Amino acid sequence: MGEGGGETGVAVMTQSLWIAGPLPGVNELLAAAKSGHGRGNAYSRLKAEWKTTVHYLAIHARLRPHTGPVKIAFDWIERNRRRDPDNFTGGGRKLILDGLVAAGVLQNDGWAQVWSFSDRWSVGVPGVTVTISDVD
């Protein structure tokens, strides 16, 4: 944040993307990683499928690139309360960020580009709304 109350004259860009789910959780990703060995294992396929899906959705939604650091809010909707929040948020975030980088929405998903995450969850039609905001 700059001096003078953080006013830099630059508009803060905020964009949202809906991804139908449910997305794989940590448990599903670990099970997939254990199920195959070598090239083309189940984890690699699962990760590639979701990366491609998120990439396509971001392009289709015409999300513009963020050139600076961002805050990302995830609004998860699960079918029921069977999966723990740390399971579906941890696995889903990894897949979503990889897809956003592939689509060019984020330059990378490291410390310099992603300043914070926030998560909320509820029960309903499965999926997640991802809201990306420039750090002001």
Secondary structure, 3 states (H helix, E strand, C coil): CCCCCCCCCCCCCEEEEEEECCCCCHHHHHHHHHHCCCCCCHHHHHHHHHHHHHHHHHHHCCCCCCCCCEEEEEEEEECCCCCCHHHHHHHHHHHHHHHHHHCCCCCCCCCCCEEEEEEEEEECCCEEEEEEEECC
